[in-house]
């Protein structure tokens, strides 16, 4: 495996990404940002992981939303 110093997602599991997004946004808002059924109908981390591991476009959207969330959280913390 190669070193990925410029990849901000390197070392972060998909489970961590989904869990943190769900805690930050909640399922309803998360389904607004990424319109997939596993975020709308009986949502769970496990069902989301199964779908996202098989669906590249949805995983990309979730990863991009996670990076956006990190940026927003970082901005909020620096204002203190």
Phi, psi and omega in degrees: 000139183268156177286138182234071186293337182262007180261108183292344180266357182299126178089357179257124182282157177298325178297319178297317180300309182296317181297314181293322177296317181296319179293324183281313185260328190085159185297319184298311180291324178298320178291336175290318181286320179233102188280082176229147186299325183290349173265344184258316188253113182048058185292144173205158179298315183296316179294324178295318180297317179301314181292313185294329179291337181260347189236098187299317183297321180289320178298319179299317178298318180295317179296319178294320177296321178298315178297321177296316179300316179299320180295317180295316178297322179294322179294319181294325181286330183283346182278357183280000000 
